[in-house]
Amino acid sequence: MKKLHIFITLTAVLCLGACGEKTSAPETKEIATPKQQLEKISEKVQQNPSNDVYFGNLHVHTSYSFDGYTNGSVTIPDDAYRWAKGEAINDGGDGSKLKILKPLDWYAVSDHAEYLGLFKKMEDPSSQASKIEMAKRVLSKDQVIAFSAYSEVLAALAKGKAIPELVNPSINQTIWQEVVETADAHYEPGKFTTFPAFEWTSHPGSRNLHRVVLFENSKNLPQIPFSVLDSDRPEDLWTWMGKQRENGATLLSVAHNGNASDGLMFPDEISYGGSTMSKEYAQTRMLNEPLYEITQIKGTSETHPVLSPTDEFARFELWDYTLSDSAQAPKTKKGGYARDAIIRGLQLERDGKGNPYKFGFIGDSDTHNSASMVEEDNYRGKFGMENDANHRLNGIPGFPDANNLQVRQFSSGGLAAIWARSNTREDLYAAMIRKETYATTGPRMKVRAFAGYDIPDDILSKKDWVDVAYKKGIPMGGDLQESQNAQAPRFIVQALKEEGGANLERIQMIKGWIKEGKTHERIYDLALSDNRKLSATVNAPAIESTVNAADATYNNSVGAAQLQVVWQDPEFDPEIAATYYVRVLQIPTPRWSTYDSKTLGTPPRKDVPVSIQERAFTSPIWYTPR
């Protein structure tokens, strides 16, 4: 493991005269710890008051996660950070290397808190962990046998139960300390940022309630993470987080992929933990969970065709399963998707219960092999055992067909984009708290969104338009109060394609509101590529695809490198609270499974899409009447 070494001269011996004369006593100086040194470096990093965008992931697993290890991962946290910086690492599969196409700006390893690092320790014959009976299966060269150990642990955690022989707090604490030290060792303020983090793995009845818990820095951290073996109730996690704040820590949590929660992620009346929707519940949830992971390897949780039947782009990378090896589909869509939640939050607030769903959006990975390979043409699977293209696409021998289908339906994962003053822990964390973030399904398109009242029509033609937007409006993630004259706000949206990537196809605004006790949503086309005309009544049809499935290629003969617009809601009602977020779509490009088909020399499979329209989702802006 890499260590951060800082060498400091502690004493100086001064020769004051001839040989027989006395020398001065050694001068003692205060020693700055590595953490203090990092803080000083951080303070000197130049800031941009207009903010820059930084891309990264905070949902990353290694072999220190029980499911990562039993599914073929050989990498450790040090590998993860080296990979994110651009180094090639071992994949644990066919002997080839994993390497990102373009380094990330920040990264956080967040291995499962449950049995943290225990399976990896079983490799050491001198370790107590190697003597555990389950170690024989965990270390088996037969992937099916190793997978059986994973299934047993997963099933027990779904019931909130521990497997007694696996409970070893001493190993857990040692690994957690190593995780934190590794994050500190790789932190380079202004260049590459890391955060100590872990995942709390609650999935009662195989219904996902997982959270990543992220610390701003390594000050005053707990001795061990909070795990589902302590409690599977989110409310208890928040209580624990409150105690950490009392002890001097700074932290937040991020709920993820509610599509696998069977409706539990965003309750309407009573939470899984037994809480009735109230102002207290809303305040506690929002204090701890300012962000939501709207897209990752296990699909996109923006919305579902059942919830948004008029949204022609709702059927995107849907992964319709709960968290079990039986490939069961969730029965309930309501309560599992972001759009429905942020609109229902308006109703809860109107009813005097507060709004527990006023969160910003990020995208993320959920890789279990250290490498968040979110590029479609560089995707290598979620687990180590999926590093082989044939396994990803056609399944692993001995595994049920349903499990193999789940793997084929995995997305490549997404990215979290943060608008911050600098690439430091302090500034990135502050931006996450204020929700000036957005999600992408992988591409690094740059998207900005503001809203305000005193916005000039020609603002986007000004060189300093961003500074004006900050001065006269609020950015994504913010709250907009009714103006004195009840006028409709103006929204400023700019989207730039990823450098060297696919062109953009359109910008859309998704609006949600409550009227007469019912939820409503509408999607507006704001800007279209290729000189297509906007309509006040219908949205434009999908653009022509340039994807050649046989060659796994596309071209930028359609689409635009940049789209931007100043927009006012034509149906604005100053008396009705509303939420708005921007969705930006690329032109169609080949899906990772199509690239794999080309690699294998086989026709694209018919049970997964040949192409996809990658996209970005900005954090919402909320409008509130006086």
C-alpha positions in Angstrom: 0.0 0.0 0.0 1.2 3.5 -0.8 2.0 5.6 2.2 2.3 9.4 2.3 5.7 10.2 3.7 6.5 13.7 4.9 10.0 14.3 6.2 10.6 17.1 8.6 14.0 18.2 10.1 13.5 18.2 13.8 16.8 19.4 15.2 19.7 21.6 14.2 23.2 21.3 15.8 25.0 24.6 15.5 28.8 24.8 15.8 29.3 28.1 17.7 33.1 28.3 17.9 36.2 26.2 18.4 36.2 22.5 18.9 36.1 22.6 22.6 33.2 25.0 22.8 29.7 24.0 23.7 27.1 23.6 21.0 23.5 24.7 21.4 20.9 22.2 22.6 18.8 20.7 19.8 15.9 23.0 18.8 12.6 21.2 19.2 9.9 22.1 16.6 6.3 21.1 16.5 5.8 18.2 14.2 3.0 18.5 11.6 1.1 15.3 11.1 0.3 14.2 7.5 -3.3 15.3 8.0 -2.2 18.7 9.1 0.2 18.9 6.1 -2.7 18.1 3.7 -4.9 20.7 5.3 -2.2 23.4 4.7 -1.8 22.3 1.1 -5.6 22.4 0.7 -5.7 26.0 2.0 -3.2 27.1 -0.7 -5.1 25.6 -3.7 -6.5 28.3 -5.9 -10.3 28.6 -6.0 -12.6 29.6 -8.8 -15.5 31.5 -7.4 -17.5 30.7 -10.6 -16.8 27.0 -10.0 -15.4 24.2 -12.2 -16.9 20.8 -12.7 -15.2 17.7 -11.3 -16.1 14.1 -12.2 -15.8 11.1 -9.9 -17.4 8.2 -8.1 -18.2 7.6 -4.4 -19.8 4.1 -4.8 -16.7 1.8 -5.3 -16.0 -1.6 -3.9 -12.9 -3.8 -3.8 -12.1 -7.3 -2.6 -12.6 -5.9 0.9 -16.4 -6.3 0.2 -17.7 -9.8 0.8 -19.5 -9.9 -2.5 -16.6 -8.4 -4.4 -14.2 -11.0 -3.1 -16.5 -14.0 -3.7 -17.3 -12.8 -7.2 -13.7 -12.6 -8.4 -12.3 -9.3 -7.3 -8.5 -9.3 -6.4 -8.1 -5.6 -6.1 -7.7 -3.5 -2.9 -8.4 0.2 -2.1 -4.9 1.2 -3.1 -5.6 -0.3 -6.6 -8.8 1.6 -6.8 -7.2 5.0 -6.3 -4.3 4.2 -8.6 -6.8 3.2 -11.3 -8.8 6.4 -10.9 -5.6 8.4 -11.4 -4.9 6.6 -14.7 -2.7 3.6 -13.8 -3.4 0.1 -15.1 -4.4 -2.5 -12.4 -4.9 -6.3 -12.4 -8.4 -7.4 -13.2 -8.6 -10.8 -11.5 -10.0 -12.4 -14.7 -8.2 -13.3 -17.8 -4.9 -11.6 -16.8 -5.4 -8.4 -18.7 -5.3 -5.0 -17.2 -8.0 -2.5 -16.2 -7.3 1.1 -17.3 -9.5 4.1 -17.4 -9.5 6.1 -20.7 -9.3 9.4 -18.9 -8.4 9.9 -15.2 -11.1 11.1 -12.8 -10.9 14.1 -10.6 -12.0 12.4 -7.3 -12.8 9.0 -6.0 -14.0 7.3 -2.8 -13.7 3.6 -1.9 -16.9 2.6 0.0 -16.6 -1.1 0.7 -19.5 -2.8 2.6 -19.2 -2.3 6.3 -20.5 -5.8 7.0 -17.5 -8.2 7.5 -15.2 -5.5 6.1 -12.1 -7.2 4.7 -12.7 -10.5 6.4 -12.9 -12.6 3.2 -9.7 -11.1 1.9 -8.0 -11.9 5.2 -8.9 -15.6 4.8 -6.1 -15.8 2.2 -3.5 -15.4 5.0 -2.9 -18.8 6.6 -1.6 -17.2 9.7 -4.8 -15.2 10.2 -7.7 -16.2 12.4 -9.9 -15.6 9.5 -8.4 -18.5 7.6 -9.6 -20.9 10.3 -13.2 -20.1 9.8 -15.2 -23.0 8.3 -16.7 -20.8 5.5 -13.1 -20.0 4.4 -13.0 -23.3 2.5 -15.8 -22.2 0.2 -14.8 -18.6 0.0 -11.3 -19.6 -1.2 -12.6 -22.2 -3.6 -11.3 -22.0 -7.1 -14.7 -23.2 -8.2 -16.7 -20.0 -8.9 -20.0 -21.7 -8.2 -18.8 -22.8 -4.7 -17.5 -19.4 -3.9 -20.7 -17.9 -5.1 -22.7 -20.1 -2.7 -20.8 -18.5 0.2 -21.8 -15.0 -1.1 -25.4 -16.1 -1.4 -25.5 -17.3 2.2 -24.1 -14.1 3.5 -26.4 -12.0 1.3 -29.5 -14.0 2.4 -28.6 -13.5 6.1 -28.0 -9.8 5.7 -31.4 -9.5 4.1 -32.8 -10.7 7.4 -30.5 -8.5 9.4 -28.8 -11.5 10.9 -25.1 -12.1 11.5 -23.3 -15.3 10.7 -21.6 -15.8 14.1 -18.3 -17.2 12.8 -17.8 -14.2 10.6 -18.1 -11.6 13.4 -14.6 -10.4 14.2 -14.5 -6.7 15.2 -10.7 -6.7 15.5 -10.3 -7.5 11.8 -13.0 -5.1 10.9 -11.4 -2.2 12.8 -7.9 -2.9 11.4 -9.3 -2.9 7.8 -11.2 0.3 8.4 -8.1 2.1 9.6 -6.3 0.9 6.5 -9.1 2.2 4.3 -8.9 5.6 5.9 -5.1 5.7 5.7 -5.2 4.7 2.0 -7.7 7.5 1.2 -5.4 10.0 3.0 -2.3 8.7 1.2 -3.8 9.3 -2.3 -5.3 12.7 -1.6 -3.6 15.4 -3.6 -5.4 18.7 -3.0 -6.1 20.6 -6.2 -5.3 17.5 -8.3 -7.0 14.4 -7.0 -9.4 14.2 -4.1 -10.3 11.2 -2.0 -12.8 10.6 0.8 -13.0 8.0 3.6 -16.3 6.1 3.0 -18.2 2.9 3.5 -21.5 1.3 2.5 -24.3 0.5 4.9 -26.0 -2.6 3.4 -29.6 -2.8 4.5 -31.9 -4.7 2.2 -34.7 -6.2 4.2 -36.4 -9.0 2.3 -33.9 -8.4 -0.5 -35.3 -4.8 -1.0 -32.6 -2.3 -1.4 -32.1 0.5 1.2 -28.3 0.7 0.8 -26.5 4.0 1.6 -22.9 5.1 1.0 -21.7 7.0 4.1 -19.0 9.6 3.1 -16.8 11.6 5.4 -15.5 15.1 4.4 -12.0 14.2 5.9 -10.4 11.8 8.3 -10.9 13.8 11.4 -12.6 12.3 14.4 -13.7 9.1 12.6 -15.4 6.2 14.4 -13.4 3.1 15.2 -15.6 1.0 13.0 -18.4 1.7 10.5 -22.0 1.3 11.2 -23.4 -1.9 9.6 -26.7 -3.6 9.1 -25.6 -6.0 11.9 -26.1 -2.9 14.1 -29.5 -2.1 12.6 -31.2 -2.3 9.2 -33.3 0.9 9.9 -32.3 4.1 8.1 -33.4 6.1 11.1 -30.8 4.3 13.3 -28.1 5.0 10.7 -29.1 8.7 10.9 -29.0 8.6 14.7 -25.5 7.1 14.5 -24.5 9.8 12.1 -25.7 12.4 14.5 -23.5 11.0 17.2 -20.5 11.1 14.9 -21.1 14.8 14.4 -21.2 15.3 18.1 -17.8 13.6 18.2 -16.5 16.1 15.6 -16.9 14.2 12.3 -18.4 15.7 9.2 -20.4 13.2 7.1 -23.3 12.6 4.8 -25.0 9.6 3.3 -26.3 8.9 -0.2 -29.2 6.5 -0.9 -28.9 4.5 -4.1 -30.7 2.6 -6.8 -34.2 2.8 -5.3 -35.4 0.8 -8.4 -34.4 -2.3 -6.4 -36.2 -1.2 -3.2 -39.7 -2.5 -4.1 -41.1 0.9 -3.1 -39.3 1.2 0.3 -36.8 3.9 -0.6 -39.3 6.7 -0.7 -42.2 6.0 1.6 -45.5 7.8 1.3 -46.9 7.3 4.8 -44.8 5.0 7.0 -41.1 4.2 6.5 -39.6 0.8 6.7 -38.1 1.9 10.0 -41.6 2.7 11.4 -41.6 6.4 11.1 -44.7 8.3 10.1 -44.1 11.1 7.6 -43.6 14.3 9.6 -41.5 17.4 9.7 -39.1 15.7 12.1 -38.6 12.8 9.7 -38.1 15.1 6.7 -35.6 17.3 8.5 -33.6 14.3 9.7 -33.5 12.7 6.3 -32.5 15.8 4.5 -29.8 16.7 7.1 -28.2 13.3 6.4 -29.1 12.6 2.8 -28.7 15.7 0.5 -28.0 13.6 -2.5 -29.5 10.6 -4.3 -27.8 8.2 -6.7 -30.1 8.3 -9.7 -28.1 6.0 -12.0 -25.5 3.2 -11.6 -24.6 -0.3 -12.8 -27.9 -1.6 -11.6 -29.9 0.6 -13.9 -31.3 4.1 -13.9 -33.8 5.1 -11.2 -35.1 8.4 -12.7 -38.5 7.1 -13.6 -40.4 4.0 -15.0 -42.9 3.8 -17.8 -45.5 2.7 -15.3 -45.0 5.9 -13.4 -44.4 8.2 -16.5 -46.4 6.7 -19.3 -46.1 9.8 -21.5 -42.3 10.0 -21.2 -41.0 8.6 -24.5 -37.5 8.4 -22.9 -38.5 6.6 -19.7 -37.6 3.1 -20.9 -33.9 3.6 -20.4 -31.5 1.0 -18.8 -34.2 -0.4 -16.6 -32.9 -3.1 -14.2 -36.0 -4.5 -12.7 -34.8 -6.8 -9.9 -34.5 -6.9 -6.1 -31.2 -7.8 -4.5 -31.3 -11.6 -4.4 -29.8 -14.4 -6.5 -33.3 -15.5 -7.5 -33.8 -12.6 -9.9 -37.1 -11.5 -8.5 -38.8 -8.4 -9.8 -40.0 -5.7 -7.4 -43.8 -5.5 -7.2 -44.0 -1.8 -6.4 -42.6 1.0 -8.6 -44.0 3.9 -6.6 -41.4 4.7 -3.9 -38.5 3.4 -6.0 -37.8 6.2 -8.5 -36.5 9.8 -8.1 -39.0 11.7 -10.2 -42.1 10.3 -8.4 -40.4 11.0 -5.0 -39.5 14.6 -5.6 -43.0 15.4 -6.8 -44.7 13.6 -3.9 -42.3 15.5 -1.6 -44.2 18.7 -2.7 -47.5 17.1 -1.5 -46.0 16.1 1.9 -44.7 19.6 2.4 -48.0 21.1 1.4 -49.7 18.8 4.0 -47.4 20.2 6.7 -45.2 17.1 6.9 -42.1 18.6 5.5 -40.3 17.5 2.4 -38.0 14.4 2.9 -37.2 14.2 -0.8 -35.5 17.5 -1.6 -32.3 15.8 -2.7 -29.8 16.5 -5.5 -28.8 14.0 -8.1 -25.5 12.2 -8.7 -24.6 9.2 -10.9 -22.3 6.5 -9.7 -20.8 3.1 -10.4 -21.2 0.3 -7.8 -18.3 -1.5 -9.3 -17.0 -4.4 -7.2 -13.6 -4.5 -8.9 -12.1 -1.1 -7.9 -12.5 0.2 -11.5 -15.6 2.3 -12.4 -15.3 1.6 -16.1 -18.4 3.5 -17.1 -17.4 4.0 -20.8 -19.4 1.7 -23.0 -16.4 0.8 -25.1 -14.3 0.2 -22.1 -16.8 -1.6 -19.8 -15.5 -4.7 -18.0 -18.4 -5.7 -15.8 -19.4 -5.2 -12.2 -17.5 -8.1 -10.6 -14.1 -9.6 -11.3 -15.7 -12.7 -12.8 -17.3 -10.6 -15.5 -14.0 -9.4 -17.0 -14.4 -11.9 -19.8 -16.6 -10.6 -22.6 -18.2 -14.0 -23.2 -19.2 -14.3 -19.5 -20.7 -10.8 -19.5 -22.7 -11.4 -22.7 -23.5 -15.1 -22.7 -23.3 -16.0 -19.0 -21.2 -18.1 -16.7 -21.5 -21.9 -17.0 -23.3 -23.3 -14.0 -25.1 -20.1 -13.2 -28.9 -19.8 -13.6 -30.1 -18.2 -16.8 -31.9 -15.5 -14.7 -28.7 -14.5 -13.1 -26.9 -14.3 -16.4 -29.7 -12.1 -17.7 -29.2 -9.8 -14.8 -25.6 -9.4 -15.7 -26.4 -8.6 -19.4 -28.9 -6.0 -18.2 -26.4 -4.2 -16.0 -25.6 -0.7 -17.2 -22.0 0.4 -17.5 -22.5 2.8 -14.6 -22.6 6.6 -14.2 -20.6 9.5 -12.9 -21.1 12.2 -10.3 -20.4 15.7 -11.5 -19.8 18.4 -8.9 -19.5 22.1 -9.5 -17.0 23.3 -6.9 -14.5 26.1 -6.3 -11.6 23.7 -6.3 -10.7 20.0 -6.3 -10.4 19.7 -2.6 -12.2 17.8 0.1 -13.6 21.0 1.6 -15.0 22.5 -1.6 -16.3 19.2 -3.2 -18.0 18.4 0.1 -19.6 21.8 0.4 -20.9 21.5 -3.2 -22.5 18.2 -2.3 -24.2 19.7 0.7 -25.6 22.5 -1.4 -26.6 20.0 -4.1 -24.8 21.8 -7.0 -24.3 18.4 -8.6 -25.6 16.4 -11.5 -25.6 12.8 -12.8 -24.5 11.4 -16.1 -24.8 7.8 -17.3 -21.1 7.8 -18.1 -20.1 10.6 -20.5 -18.5 13.7 -19.2 -20.8 16.3 -20.7 -20.8 19.6 -19.0 -24.2 20.9 -17.9 -25.1 24.1 -16.0 -28.6 25.2 -14.9 -29.7 28.3 -13.1 -33.0 30.0 -12.3 -33.9 33.5 -11.4 -36.2 36.5 -12.1 -33.9 39.3 -13.3 -32.3 37.3 -16.1 -31.7 39.1 -19.4 -32.8 37.4 -22.6 -29.3 37.6 -24.1 -27.4 36.5 -21.0 -25.8 33.5 -22.7 -24.2 35.8 -25.2 -22.2 37.5 -22.5 -18.7 36.3 -21.6 -19.4 36.6 -17.9 -22.9 35.0 -18.0 -22.0 32.5 -15.3 -21.1 35.2 -12.8 -24.3 37.1 -13.7 -26.3 33.9 -13.2 -24.9 33.3 -9.8 -25.5 37.0 -8.9 -29.1 37.2 -10.2 -30.2 33.6 -9.7 -29.6 30.2 -8.1 -27.9 27.1 -9.5 -29.1 23.6 -9.7 -30.0 22.1 -6.3 -31.3 25.5 -5.0 -34.6 26.9 -3.8 -36.5 29.7 -5.5 -39.0 31.8 -3.6 -41.9 33.6 -5.3 -41.0 37.0 -6.6 -42.7 40.2 -5.3 -44.7 40.6 -8.6 -45.4 36.8 -8.9 -43.6 36.6 -12.3 -42.4 33.4 -13.9 -38.8 32.6 -13.3 -36.3 32.2 -16.1 -34.1 29.1 -16.4 -30.7 29.2 -18.0 -29.4 25.9 -19.3 -26.2 25.2 -21.1 -24.9 21.7 -22.2 -21.5 20.9 -23.8 -20.8 17.5 -25.2 -17.9 15.4 -23.8 -14.6 16.3 -25.4 -14.1 13.7 -28.1 -17.5 12.1 -27.4 -20.9 11.9 -28.9 -22.9 14.9 -29.9 -26.0 16.2 -28.0 -29.5 15.5 -29.2 -31.7 17.7 -27.0 -32.3 19.5 -23.7 -35.5 18.8 -21.8 -37.0 20.3 -18.7 -39.0 17.9 -16.4 -41.5 19.7 -14.3 -43.5 18.3 -11.4 -46.3 19.8 -9.3 -49.3 19.1 -7.2 -52.8 20.2 -8.1 -56.1 19.3 -6.5 -54.2 16.6 -4.4 -52.8 14.9 -7.4 -49.2 14.7 -8.8 -48.6 16.0 -12.2 -45.5 16.0 -14.5 -44.7 17.4 -17.9 -41.7 17.2 -20.1 -40.7 20.2 -22.3 -38.2 20.2 -25.1 -36.0 23.3 -24.5 -33.4 22.9 -27.3 -33.0 20.6 -30.3 -30.1 19.8 -32.5 -30.1 19.8 -36.3 -32.3 22.8 -36.8 -35.4 20.9 -35.6 -38.3 23.2 -34.6 -39.7 23.3 -31.1 -43.4 22.7 -30.7 -45.6 24.1 -27.9 -47.8 21.0 -28.0 -45.7 17.9 -28.8 -42.1 16.9 -28.2 -39.8 16.2 -31.1 -39.5 12.5 -32.3 -36.2 10.7 -31.6 -33.4 11.7 -33.9 -32.1 9.4 -36.6 -29.6 6.9 -35.3 -26.2 6.6 -36.9 -25.3 3.4 -35.0 -23.9 0.5 -37.0 -24.6 -2.5 -34.8 -22.3 -4.9 -36.7 -19.3 -2.7 -36.4 -20.3 -1.2 -33.0 -19.8 2.3 -34.4 -21.6 5.7 -34.7 -20.8 9.1 -36.2 -21.4 12.7 -35.2 -23.1 13.6 -38.5 -26.2 14.4 -36.4 -26.5 16.2 -33.1 -24.7 19.3 -31.8 -21.5 20.0 -29.8 -23.4 22.5 -27.6 -27.0 23.4 -26.8 -28.2 26.3 -24.6 -31.3 28.1 -23.9 -33.1 30.7 -21.7 -36.6 29.4 -20.9 -39.7 30.4 -19.1 -42.5 27.9 -18.1 -45.5 28.7 -20.3 -47.8 27.2 -17.8 -46.4 28.8 -14.6 -48.8 29.3 -11.8 -47.3 31.5 -9.0 -49.6 29.9 -6.4 -48.4 26.3 -7.0 -45.2 24.8 -5.7 -43.1 23.0 -8.4 -39.9 21.2 -9.0 -37.8 21.4 -12.1 -34.8 19.4 -13.4 -33.0 19.3 -16.7 -32.4 16.2 -18.7 -29.8 16.3 -21.5 -29.7 13.5 -24.2 -26.9 12.5 -26.4 -27.4 11.0 -29.9 -27.7 7.2 -29.9 -24.4 5.3 -29.4 -23.6 1.6 -29.2 -24.3 -0.1 -25.8 -21.5 -2.0 -24.1 -23.1 -5.3 -25.0 -22.8 -4.3 -28.7 -19.1 -3.7 -28.3 -18.8 -7.1 -26.7 -20.6 -8.7 -29.6 -18.1 -7.2 -32.0 -15.2 -8.4 -29.8 -16.7 -12.0 -29.9 -17.5 -11.8 -33.6 -21.2 -12.6 -32.9 -24.4 -10.8 -33.8 -25.8 -8.5 -31.1 -28.1 -10.2 -28.7 -31.8 -9.5 -29.0 -32.6 -9.4 -25.2 -30.7 -6.2 -24.6 -30.7 -2.9 -26.5 -28.2 -2.5 -29.4 -27.9 1.3 -28.7 -28.6 3.8 -26.0 -29.0 7.5 -25.6 -26.7 8.5 -22.8 -27.9 11.3 -20.7 -27.4 13.7 -17.8 -29.8 14.8 -15.0 -29.3 18.0 -13.1 -30.2 18.4 -9.4 -33.7 19.9 -9.2 -34.6 23.5 -8.6 -37.6 24.0 -6.3 -40.1 26.8 -6.6 -42.1 27.8 -3.5 -45.0 30.3 -3.4 -45.0 32.8 -0.6 
